[in-house]
Amino acid sequence: MMVLSSPRREILLKQLPRGAALAKTLRLKRLEKGLGLLESRVAWRHPMNMIHAITSRCNASCAFCAWKDETSQRDELTTTEIKTLYKAARQAGFVWLTFWGGEPLMRSDIDEISSYASHLGFTCTLVTNGSLLAKKMDRVVPYLGNISISLDFASARHDDARGIPGLFDRIVRTVPELKRRYPKTKVLLNCTMMRANTTPGEVHNLAELAKELNTFIIFNLFRTESASKVGDAQRLKDSAPSQDSLAEVFTMLRRLKTEGYPIANSYSYIDRISTNTLSYRCHWPKINLPMEANGDVVDCMHWGISPIANIREKPFTEILRHPRLIELAGECGEACHKCVSMHRFDASAIFEGNIEPLLSWSRIF
């Protein structure tokens, strides 16, 4: 397979139409990521984004969660182990890093981890419930490119959904201050669609709040297929909205997006959900490598059940050549479309050549 080395990338940049203008207007990181996406499209080697659940500990108690406390604190990767992992991933060519959990801000070393990753050259994203963001803002946010904050209701009902008293007010206070102090860091609200909030009234209120906060918002379906236990599967199904309610709400979201509300969902995803036609060839494993807090590399078709490998047992470079990762990036993975997450659909649509989701995301990042 053809792989572009860094010097050859520079040569390619100079040969691109208006390459000089692009080089002046885009930062080197962006150019590297764009070329990395091109390489993954025509000459796949391995994913470029590590999605690392750096802890499974969480201070919330969401009814729809399938990940909390799957790994005890003593089994989590240490600071040193994480640094070794990130260095190996960066040397292998990874360019994005997503911190999630659990609640990633519960790690006492999150500032050291995020600082190290940023200095390696990663563009870092934090997925958080927002409860500890104000407290740790100045220690962590300087090293982040993007922050995704969970927000499921535009009222104190969000406190009940997440099990954290006062959380809604905390988020509403924190977002403007975060944007004021760190204007270059992109802030995104992320609503998990469940039975209780998949109504026109609740969704409209969230869109209005996002507009008031001048912040984009995602309306995303939670993944019942991610449950690794029978009890979890039933609990998730009990929380899931009906297709009729999703069709009604996503039809409204299309209208709101057209009217200029800061809806981050692509029209492609909105239309598939509203018409119940979310069938696609999945290319998500080509781009993303999910990892658990204990170092397990996740098989996304068997989440939480059959890990591909563990970085404590195999070198990272060897794991990247694992036959299962190659299968997931090939016809086996492409045949799967059971995930209803917007991120999986949009990534796959872009990979297939649909630029509409890319244009939608470019408004944010």
N, C-alpha and C positions, 0 to 999 in steps of 0.2 A: 504493500500500500504506500501511496505517496504521503509523506509527512513533511510539512513545511517547518524548517528550522527557523530560529529567530533571524539570522542574517537573510535567509530567503524571504521571510516575511517583509523585511525592510525593502528588499528589491521589488517584491510584488506591490508594495504600497506606492513606490515611485512609478510603477508602470500603470497603476489604476488611473482611469480618467479623472482629471481634476485632483490627482493624488496630493499635490502640493497644498491645495486649498483644504482638503480633508485633514491633512496633517496639522494644519494651523488651527483648525476649529475643533478637532476631537483630541481628547487626551490619549496618551499612549495606552492606558489601560483599556479604553473603549476599543481602540484599534485591535488590540490583542484579543479581546473577547469576540469582536466581529469576525476576525480571521479564524479564531478557534471554532466558532459556530460553522463557518464555511468548511473547515477541515472535518468537523464531525459529520457534516452532510455528505461530503464526497469521499472521505477516507477515514472512517471511524476507527479510533484506537481505544478510547475509554471515555467515561463521562467527564464533564468539566466542572460540575457543581457538586460539592459534598454537602449533604443535608445531615447534619450531625445533631442528634438528640444528646446534648452534653450532660443531661441529667434527666431522670424520670421522676424526680421529686417535684411536687407541685403544691402550692398553697391554695389552689382552687379545688372545687369538687363538682366538676361538670358531669351531668348525667350521661352525656353522649361520648365521654372520653374512653378510649380503649388502650391508652398508653401509660397512665399514671402508675408509678411505683412498680413497674415490671422489673426494675433493676434496683437493688439496694444500694445505698450510698457507698458501702465498702467495695462494691463491684464496679463502680464507675471508674473510667479511666482517670489516672492521676494527671496533674498539670504537666508533668514531664512527658508522660505517654501521649498526651494530646499534642504537645509541641512537636514531638517526634513524628506523629502522624501528619500534622499539617505541613511540616517541612517536606516530608516525602511526597505528599499530594501536590504541593506547589512545584517541586522538582519534576514531577511527572507531567505537569502541564495543567493542573486544575486552576481555575481562575475565580470561581465563586465559592463562597462558604456560607451556609445557613445554619445559625444556632437556633435550636428549638428544644423541646423537651416533652413532658414536664415543663417547668418554668425555668428557662436558662438563667435568669437573674438570681436564682436561689443558690447558684454556685458562688462561693466566696472568692474564687479566683477568676470570675468572668472578665474582670478588667484586664488581668494579666493575659488571659487567653485571647481576648479580642485585640488587644494591643499587639501581641505577637503575630497573630494572623494578618492584621493590617500591614504590619511592617514587612511581612513576607511578600506582600503584593496582592493579597486576596481582596476582592470586594465582598464585604461581610453584610449579611442580613440577619436581623434579630426578630424572631417570632415570639411575642410575649403577651401575657394577659394584662400588662400595664400596671399591675399593682405596686411593683418595686421600681418603676421607671424613674419617678421623680427623685427617689432616694439615691439611685445609682447613675443618674443621667450623666453627670460630668466625668464619671469614672469610665463609662463605657461608650457613650454616643460618639465621642470624637473618632472612634475607630470603626464606625458603621457607615455603610453607604445607604442602607435601607432599614426601616423598622416597620413591622407589621403588628398592629395592636388589635386584639380581639375585642369586638363590640357587637353584641347580639340584640340589644334593645336600646332605644333612645330615651331611657328612663332608668329608674332604680330597679326595674325588673331585671336588668342585667346583673345586679348584685345577687339576686336569687338564682339566676341561671348559672352563675359561676361560683356561687357560694362564698363570696367575699363582700362583707358589708362595706358600703361606701365606695365601691370600685368605680361605679359610673361617674360619680362626681370627681373622683381622682383622675380618671382619664380625660374628662372634659377640661379640667384645669391644666393637666400636664401637656396635652397636645399643643396648645398655643405657645406655651413656654418653651417646649422642645423646638418648635419651628422658629421661634425668635432667637434662641441661643445657637441653634445649629441649622441654619437655613439651607445648607448644602445636603443635609441628610434627608432622604425622601421618607415621608411618613404615610402609611397606608392603614386604613381601618379594614378589618376582616370580619364579616358577619357570617357565622355558621348557621345555615338554614335548618331549622328544626320545626317540629310541629307547632310549637307555641309562638314562633315569630314569623311563620310563613303566611302572613296576611297582608292585604294591601295597606292597611293602616300602619302596622309596625314597620314595614319596608319603606313606606313613604316618609315616616318620621325619621328613620335612619338616613335616608337620602337628604332630607332637609338639614339634619344635624351635620352631615358631612359637608354640605354646602356652606353652612355657617362656620365650620372649622376650617374651610378651604383645604380640605383633605379628601383624596380619592378613597372610595370604599369598594370592597369586593363583596359580592354575595355568593357564597360558596356552599356547595352541598357537602355534608360530612359523609365519610366513607364507611358504610356498614360492613364492607368486605374486609376492613382492616382488623376486625375483632379476631383475637386469637383464642378466645374461650367461648364456649356455648352460651354461658350466661351473658357475656358481653354482647354477643351477636343479637340475642333477643332484646336486651336493653336498648341497643342502638336502633333496632327495627321499631321498637315502641316509640322512640323519639323522632323517627323520620317523618317528614311531611308527606302528604299524599301527592300523587302526580297532578291531580286537578288543581290543588292549591299552588303547586309550583308553576303550572301553566298560567294561572291567573296572575301570579306575582311577577313572573319573568316577562310576561307580555307588558305589564306595567313598567318594568325596569327598562325595556326597550324604549318606551315613550319618554321616560324620565331622562335617559341618556341622550336621546335626540333633542330634548329640550335644554340640554346643557348641564344637567346635574352631574356631579363628579363620580359617575359610575365607572369603575375600572373594568368590569366585565366586558369582554369582546361581544360584538353583535353575533358572531358565529356561535359562541357558547350560549348566549341568551336564547337564540332561535332554536338551538338543539334541545335545550331544557324545556322551553315553552311548548315544543311540539313532540316531546318525548322521543327524540330520534338521536340520542347520544351514542351513536355507533361510530367507531373510528379505529384506525390503525395506530396502535400506541408506540410512540417513539421516546417516551419519557425516560426509559432506562438508558438510552444512548447519551442522555445529557446529565442525568442525576444519579448519584450514588448515595443512598440512605444508609446511615450507620446508627446503631444503638449506643446507649451510654456506656455499656460494658465492652464496646469494641466490635460487636457483631455487625457484619456487613449484611444488610437486609436483602432477602429475596422478595421483591415487591409483589410477587404472585402468591407468596406464602408468608405474609408479614407476621412476625412474632412466633412463627412455628418452626421454620427450617432455615436458619441463617446460612449464608453462603460460606462464610469463613469468619475468623476472628483475628484482629490485628495483633493480639497477644500471642497468637500461635503461628501466624504466617507473616512474612514481610509484605508490606503494602504493595510493592511492585509485583510480587508474585500473585497477590489476590487480583490485581487488575488483569491478569492473564487467565483467570479462572474460567473454565468452560461454561459455567452457569451464567456468568456475566455476558459472555459472548452469545449464549442462547437468548438471553433477555433482550439483547440488542439486535437480534435477528428475527426470523420468522416467528419463533415461539412468543417473544414479547409483543411483536406487532399484531398477533392474532388476539391479544387480550384487550378488551375495552370495558372491563367491569368497573373501573374507577370513574366516579362521577365528578371528581375534583376539576375545577376550572384550570388549574395549573397543568394537569396532565393532558386535558383536551387541547388547550391552547398551544402547549409545547409541541404536541403531535401535529396539530394543524399547521403550525409554522414550518415544521420539518417537512411537511408534505407540499409546501409552497403557497399556503394561504397566508397572504401578508396582512389581512385585516386584523387578526389578533396582535400581530407585531406593531401595527400602527396604533392600536388601542393602548398597548403597553408603553409605546414611545411617548405618549402624552404624560406619563408618570415619571419615567426614568430617563 
